[in-house]
């Protein structure tokens, strides 16, 4: 089959997933969507539809998303890739200092990726 066209991805921040959609490819029986970071983290989904949810995406990362069309005998080249930026990671190393005599509190946190 030909490579799928017009790949799009929408981040679902609350579930750390991305909904990926693409145009149908003639001759395809199955599609495989894949997202990969520069440091090698990979997540994927397989479907007979023209959309699927990529699970378990990491916070604070940029993913390259591609889709392949598959048939019983062979697979297509990868689609054109798109970039997807995930939500920032939650702050870490939170420190709270309370100054009762001044009726105030100070909150500090460490850097996140």
N, CA, C and O of each residue as an XYZ file, in Angstrom:
452
protein
N       0.832     -1.203      0.000
C       0.000      0.000      0.000
C       0.870      1.259      0.000
O       2.060      1.211      0.314
N       0.257      2.370     -0.355
C       0.943      3.658     -0.309
C       1.024      4.156      1.137
O       0.251      3.730      1.996
N       1.955      5.048      1.385
C       2.079      5.640      2.722
C       0.848      6.495      3.018
O       0.353      7.185      2.127
N       0.351      6.462      4.245
C      -0.783      7.305      4.612
C      -0.434      8.790      4.472
O       0.715      9.192      4.656
N      -1.451      9.594      4.142
C      -1.241     11.030      3.987
C      -1.906     11.828      5.081
O      -2.717     11.299      5.841
N      -1.571     13.085      5.163
C      -2.147     14.073      6.076
C      -2.253     13.527      7.503
O      -3.349     13.324      8.026
N      -1.109     13.297      8.110
C      -1.058     12.821      9.494
C      -1.191     14.022     10.430
O      -0.528     15.043     10.247
N      -2.056     13.884     11.428
C      -2.245     14.917     12.443
C      -2.279     14.252     13.811
O      -2.663     13.089     13.933
N      -1.876     14.992     14.843
C      -1.897     14.467     16.207
C      -2.356     15.552     17.165
O      -1.965     16.713     17.044
N      -3.193     15.156     18.122
C      -3.696     16.068     19.147
C      -3.381     15.459     20.507
O      -3.776     14.330     20.799
N      -2.669     16.212     21.330
C      -2.284     15.747     22.655
C      -3.473     15.767     23.605
O      -4.224     16.742     23.650
N      -3.642     14.689     24.363
C      -4.646     14.596     25.417
C      -3.877     14.697     26.745
O      -3.467     13.679     27.304
N      -3.686     15.914     27.241
C      -2.799     16.157     28.385
C      -3.174     15.351     29.629
O      -2.298     14.821     30.312
N      -4.471     15.259     29.924
C      -4.895     14.609     31.159
C      -4.598     13.112     31.183
O      -4.514     12.525     32.262
N      -4.438     12.484     30.022
C      -4.184     11.034     29.987
C      -2.807     10.679     29.411
O      -2.491      9.498     29.261
N      -1.990     11.679     29.088
C      -0.668     11.437     28.488
C      -0.755     10.546     27.251
O       0.061      9.645     27.059
N      -1.757     10.812     26.419
C      -1.917     10.101     25.156
C      -2.054     11.121     24.034
O      -2.239     12.312     24.283
N      -1.962     10.647     22.805
C      -2.180     11.516     21.650
C      -3.096     10.811     20.667
O      -2.882      9.645     20.337
N      -4.110     11.511     20.202
C      -4.984     10.993     19.159
C      -4.336     11.313     17.820
O      -4.132     12.480     17.484
N      -4.012     10.269     17.056
C      -3.380     10.429     15.749
C      -4.406     10.066     14.684
O      -5.086      9.045     14.790
N      -4.513     10.905     13.657
C      -5.414     10.637     12.538
C      -4.632     10.761     11.237
O      -3.591     11.415     11.186
N      -5.154     10.114     10.167
C      -4.502     10.150      8.856
C      -5.514      9.810      7.790
O      -6.611      9.329      8.075
N      -5.122     10.071      6.544
C      -5.982      9.718      5.419
C      -5.817      8.245      5.078
O      -4.735      7.677      5.228
N      -6.899      7.636      4.620
C      -6.910      6.231      4.226
C      -5.932      5.995      3.077
O      -5.735      6.857      2.221
N      -5.324      4.807      3.077
C      -4.369      4.426      2.042
C      -4.911      3.223      1.278
O      -5.275      2.218      1.889
N      -4.970      3.313     -0.054
C      -5.464      2.202     -0.867
C      -4.643      0.950     -0.625
O      -3.413      0.995     -0.635
N      -5.317     -0.161     -0.408
C      -4.658     -1.442     -0.225
C      -4.258     -1.752      1.200
O      -3.751     -2.841      1.472
N      -4.472     -0.825      2.116
C      -4.082     -1.046      3.514
C      -5.100     -1.931      4.232
O      -6.308     -1.741      4.097
N      -4.603     -2.884      4.985
C      -5.445     -3.728      5.829
C      -5.289     -3.360      7.296
O      -6.158     -3.646      8.119
N      -4.161     -2.717      7.612
C      -3.828     -2.365      8.985
C      -2.920     -1.143      8.952
O      -2.165     -0.949      8.000
N      -2.995     -0.327      9.987
C      -2.115      0.828     10.112
C      -1.342      0.718     11.420
O      -1.850      0.198     12.414
N      -0.112      1.211     11.407
C       0.723      1.258     12.606
C       1.226      2.684     12.778
O       1.980      3.192     11.948
N       0.801      3.326     13.865
C       1.267      4.672     14.193
C       2.349      4.555     15.255
O       2.257      3.731     16.165
N       3.385      5.399     15.127
C       4.514      5.341     16.057
C       4.955      6.744     16.412
O       4.970      7.637     15.564
N       5.316      6.934     17.673
C       5.896      8.197     18.138
C       7.192      7.873     18.857
O       7.252      6.951     19.671
N       8.242      8.650     18.546
C       9.548      8.385     19.153
C      10.230      9.699     19.517
O      10.162     10.678     18.773
N      10.896      9.703     20.685
C      11.667     10.867     21.117
C      13.108     10.717     20.661
O      13.522      9.648     20.213
N      13.873     11.809     20.781
C      15.297     11.765     20.448
C      16.065     10.795     21.333
O      17.060     10.209     20.905
N      15.595     10.623     22.587
C      16.303      9.710     23.495
C      15.819      8.269     23.389
O      16.230      7.418     24.178
N      14.941      7.984     22.410
C      14.579      6.598     22.117
C      13.274      6.085     22.675
O      12.866      4.971     22.346
N      12.592      6.874     23.525
C      11.298      6.381     24.020
C      10.321      6.279     22.852
O      10.127      7.237     22.103
N       9.709      5.104     22.707
C       8.801      4.834     21.593
C       7.469      4.322     22.112
O       7.422      3.508     23.034
N       6.401      4.797     21.522
C       5.067      4.284     21.802
C       4.354      4.108     20.465
O       4.635      4.837     19.514
N       3.441      3.157     20.385
C       2.771      2.893     19.115
C       1.376      2.336     19.334
O       1.019      1.920     20.436
N       0.595      2.336     18.260
C      -0.725      1.725     18.259
C      -0.994      1.173     16.869
O      -0.522      1.725     15.875
N      -1.754      0.082     16.797
C      -2.137     -0.568     15.541
C      -3.650     -0.565     15.437
O      -4.348     -0.733     16.437
N      -4.158     -0.374     14.220
C      -5.604     -0.316     14.034
C      -5.959     -0.570     12.573
O      -5.114     -0.444     11.687
N      -7.215     -0.928     12.334
C      -7.737     -1.013     10.973
C      -8.441      0.285     10.591
O      -8.845      0.451      9.440
N      -8.592      1.203     11.539
C      -9.241      2.494     11.319
C      -8.210      3.524     10.845
O      -7.045      3.183     10.640
N      -8.631      4.771     10.673
C      -7.708      5.843     10.280
C      -7.428      6.777     11.461
O      -7.225      7.978     11.289
N      -7.421      6.196     12.658
C      -7.084      6.936     13.867
C      -6.762      5.945     14.974
O      -7.250      4.815     14.968
N      -5.944      6.371     15.917
C      -5.698      5.579     17.114
C      -5.063      6.468     18.179
O      -4.594      7.567     17.883
N      -5.051      5.983     19.418
C      -4.462      6.709     20.539
C      -3.084      6.144     20.859
O      -2.938      4.951     21.122
N      -2.077      7.007     20.835
C      -0.732      6.610     21.238
C      -0.659      6.717     22.764
O      -0.845      7.802     23.313
N      -0.390      5.601     23.455
C      -0.410      5.613     24.924
C       0.948      5.972     25.534
O       1.969      6.023     24.848
N       0.920      6.217     26.845
C       2.129      6.315     27.675
C       3.187      7.264     27.137
O       4.367      6.916     27.080
N       2.776      8.449     26.745
C       3.747      9.455     26.302
C       4.342     10.133     27.534
O       3.654     10.328     28.536
N       5.603     10.484     27.454
C       6.307     11.101     28.583
C       6.138     12.608     28.545
O       6.065     13.207     27.472
N       6.079     13.210     29.703
C       5.970     14.663     29.802
C       7.275     15.338     29.360
O       8.354     14.750     29.432
N       7.144     16.584     28.903
C       8.304     17.392     28.565
C       9.136     16.882     27.405
O      10.340     17.131     27.355
N       8.517     16.173     26.472
C       9.249     15.570     25.360
C       8.711     16.050     24.018
O       7.557     16.467     23.909
N       9.558     15.986     23.004
C       9.129     16.207     21.628
C       9.173     14.862     20.917
O      10.211     14.200     20.882
N       8.049     14.469     20.357
C       7.936     13.191     19.653
C       7.864     13.423     18.154
O       7.302     14.417     17.694
N       8.438     12.496     17.395
C       8.268     12.450     15.950
C       7.235     11.359     15.682
O       7.442     10.201     16.044
N       6.122     11.730     15.046
C       5.000     10.806     14.817
C       4.944     10.431     13.345
O       4.966     11.301     12.474
N       4.872      9.119     13.068
C       4.723      8.616     11.702
C       3.686      7.501     11.685
O       3.364      6.918     12.720
N       3.167      7.214     10.492
C       2.188      6.134     10.316
C       2.611      5.312      9.102
O       3.059      5.863      8.097
N       2.464      3.979      9.202
C       2.689      3.079      8.073
C       1.392      2.347      7.762
O       0.601      2.054      8.659
N       1.182      2.054      6.482
C       0.058      1.220      6.045
C       0.607     -0.185      5.798
O       1.681     -0.345      5.218
N      -0.128     -1.188      6.237
C       0.321     -2.571      6.107
C      -0.725     -3.407      5.396
O      -1.927     -3.190      5.552
N      -0.250     -4.369      4.608
C      -1.130     -5.365      4.006
C      -0.559     -6.729      4.365
O       0.458     -6.820      5.053
N      -1.207     -7.778      3.903
C      -0.759     -9.135      4.235
C       0.669     -9.383      3.759
O       1.425    -10.092      4.423
N       1.044     -8.816      2.627
C       2.338     -9.117      2.026
C       3.442     -8.107      2.314
O       4.620     -8.461      2.275
N       3.086     -6.862      2.599
C       4.145     -5.864      2.767
C       3.616     -4.635      3.488
O       2.433     -4.539      3.816
N       4.528     -3.698      3.723
C       4.176     -2.442      4.368
C       4.649     -1.270      3.540
O       5.564     -1.397      2.726
N       4.025     -0.136      3.748
C       4.399      1.076      3.026
C       5.623      1.711      3.663
O       6.072      1.289      4.729
N       6.153      2.725      3.004
C       7.116      3.603      3.656
C       6.374      4.362      4.743
O       5.144      4.406      4.751
N       7.120      4.954      5.652
C       6.495      5.780      6.678
C       5.910      7.039      6.046
O       6.406      7.534      5.034
N       4.853      7.541      6.661
C       4.282      8.818      6.243
C       5.287      9.928      6.528
O       6.311      9.702      7.173
N       4.987     11.116      6.047
C       5.776     12.273      6.470
C       5.622     12.399      7.977
O       4.529     12.198      8.508
N       6.696     12.728      8.666
C       6.626     12.824     10.123
C       6.113     14.195     10.555
O       6.290     15.198      9.863
N       5.477     14.202     11.710
C       5.068     15.457     12.338
C       5.652     15.476     13.744
O       5.942     14.425     14.316
N       5.822     16.659     14.292
C       6.353     16.816     15.641
C       5.206     17.065     16.604
O       4.254     17.779     16.289
N       5.311     16.464     17.786
C       4.309     16.664     18.829
C       5.030     16.922     20.142
O       5.844     16.108     20.579
N       4.734     18.048     20.770
C       5.327     18.416     22.056
C       4.352     18.051     23.162
O       3.196     18.472     23.133
N       4.810     17.267     24.142
C       3.944     16.897     25.260
C       3.947     17.996     26.316
O       4.755     18.924     26.262
N       3.046     17.881     27.261
C       2.913     18.872     28.329
C       4.154     18.861     29.214
O       4.831     17.839     29.324
N       4.453     19.994     29.843
C       5.603     20.032     30.754
C       5.396     19.084     31.928
O       4.264     18.764     32.291
N       6.494     18.645     32.510
C       6.422     17.785     33.693
C       6.027     18.625     34.915
O       6.267     19.831     34.960
N       5.431     17.973     35.880
C       5.048     18.651     37.124
C       6.306     19.047     37.894
O       7.317     18.348     37.833
N       6.247     20.162     38.616
C       7.403     20.562     39.432
C       7.771     19.479     40.441
O       6.919     18.724     40.910
N       9.063     19.425     40.762
C       9.563     18.449     41.729
C      10.302     19.171     42.841
O      10.602     20.360     42.730
N      10.592     18.448     43.912
C      11.361     18.977     45.040
C      10.723     20.260     45.579
O      11.372     21.302     45.669
N       9.455     20.163     45.931
C       8.710     21.313     46.442
C       9.077     21.539     47.904
O       9.105     20.599     48.698
N       9.358     22.800     48.253
C       9.747     23.173     49.609
C       8.880     24.344     50.046
O       8.781     25.347     49.339
N       8.253     24.216     51.209
C       7.394     25.274     51.734
C       7.975     25.772     53.046
O       8.292     24.984     53.937
N       8.112     27.083     53.156
C       8.568     27.717     54.402
C       7.453     28.628     54.893
O       6.949     29.470     54.150
N       7.071     28.445     56.168
C       6.006     29.252     56.746
C       6.617     30.215     57.757
O       7.397     29.819     58.623
N       6.250     31.478     57.630
C       6.674     32.508     58.579
C       5.424     32.982     59.338
O       4.737     33.910     58.910
N       5.146     32.324     60.473
C       3.920     32.623     61.218
C       3.895     34.059     61.710
O       2.838     34.689     61.732
N       5.057     34.586     62.108
C       5.097     35.953     62.639
C       4.763     36.987     61.563
O       4.336     38.095     61.888
N       4.950     36.642     60.298
C       4.643     37.558     59.190
C       3.352     37.167     58.469
O       2.922     37.836     57.529
N       2.735     36.059     58.933
C       1.496     35.573     58.334
C       1.682     35.314     56.835
O       0.860     35.725     56.016
N       2.795     34.614     56.486
C       3.085     34.357     55.075
C       3.736     32.984     54.904
O       4.178     32.351     55.863
N       3.773     32.565     53.675
C       4.431     31.304     53.326
C       5.170     31.508     52.007
O       4.769     32.314     51.167
N       6.238     30.771     51.853
C       7.032     30.841     50.639
C       7.155     29.426     50.061
O       7.457     28.480     50.789
N       6.921     29.286     48.761
C       6.979     27.977     48.103
C       8.081     28.028     47.036
O       8.125     28.942     46.212
N       8.970     27.025     47.070
C      10.047     26.905     46.089
C       9.983     25.506     45.483
O       9.579     24.554     46.152
N      10.381     25.382     44.219
C      10.415     24.067     43.571
C      11.589     23.986     42.631
O      12.147     24.998     42.205
N      11.955     22.744     42.314
C      13.078     22.507     41.433
C      12.687     22.573     39.970
O      11.506     22.547     39.623
N      13.691     22.659     39.126
C      13.513     22.720     37.674
C      12.927     21.423     37.146
O      13.273     20.341     37.621
N      12.037     21.528     36.163
C      11.499     20.354     35.485
C      11.860     20.440     34.013
O      12.082     21.525     33.475
N      11.917     19.268     33.361
C      12.222     19.227     31.932
C      11.012     19.576     31.098
O      11.092     19.590     29.869
